[in-house]
């Protein structure tokens, strides 16, 4: 399988692309010639990880018939101080709200995502350490 992506220069430091029928933009800070009109490319790496694993976990828990009131997926990332300032680690934090949340099933869903289904995790795990945390908030 092959995928292709083209981005189009919009001026300054901004680019746009179309992904799955949706326009996506990136830009840079004013200090480097951008207009701060869109997210930075490197930050989109965190979005990709949170979105990929979040969708996996929701899908797996739905199949397990696990109910919860809300879910957020947060990424805490560390960057190197030296250019090109790559990520040196990321931590994925899953925060669930609900009543009588089944920790064992939630843990299984997270493990399946990180070990088997999330393609973004698979790409990142050999580049820097990835850790995971589950927080359950009982209503």
BELBEL-V52314 format. One record per residue. RES is the residue in one small letter. PSI is psi in whole degrees, -180 to 180 (NA if undefined). D_FIRST is the distance of its C-alpha to the first C-alpha in whole Angstrom. Layout:
# BELBEL-V52314
res: [RES:RES]
psi: [PSI:PSI]
d_first: [D_FIRST:D_FIRST]
This chain:
# BELBEL-V52314
res: [x:x:x:x:x:x:x:x:x:x:x:x:x:x:x:x:x:x:x:x:x:x:x:x:x:x:x:x:x:x:x:x:x:x:x:x:x:x:x:x:x:x:x:x:x:x:x:x:x:x:x:x:x:x:x:x:x:x:x:x:x:x:x:x:x:x:x:x:x:x:x:x:x:x:x:x:x:x:x:x:x:x:x:x:x:x:x:x:x:x:x:x:x:x:x:x:x:x:x:x:x:x:x:x:x:x:x:x:x:x:x:x:x:x:x:x:x:x:x:x:x:x:x:x:x:x:x:x:x:x:x:x:x:x:x:x:x:x:x]
psi: [145:146:156:146:134:139:146:130:131:-7:161:-113:12:145:158:156:170:125:122:37:10:138:135:136:150:153:177:170:156:-31:-17:19:2:-175:7:40:-4:169:160:151:-43:-38:-29:-22:-38:-42:-43:-44:-48:-44:-44:-53:-35:-45:-40:-52:-44:-46:-45:-44:-33:-44:-31:-5:37:128:141:160:-36:161:134:145:120:149:123:119:147:138:147:148:-21:145:138:19:57:161:137:-16:158:143:128:124:118:121:117:143:139:-173:135:50:128:95:-39:-42:-38:-43:-41:-42:-43:-44:-42:-41:-52:-31:-20:-41:-34:109:-28:-46:-43:-38:-35:-31:-25:-7:-33:160:135:129:165:145:141:130:125:124:108:134:NA]
d_first: [0:4:7:10:14:17:21:24:27:30:33:34:31:29:26:24:21:19:17:16:20:21:23:23:25:26:29:32:35:38:39:37:37:35:36:35:33:30:28:28:24:25:26:23:22:24:23:20:21:24:22:19:21:24:22:21:25:26:24:25:28:28:27:30:32:33:35:36:37:35:32:31:29:30:29:32:30:32:32:33:36:35:33:30:31:28:28:29:29:28:30:28:31:31:34:35:38:40:42:42:39:37:36:35:33:32:31:29:27:26:26:23:21:22:21:19:17:17:14:16:19:17:16:20:22:22:23:26:27:26:29:30:33:34:37:38:41:43:44]
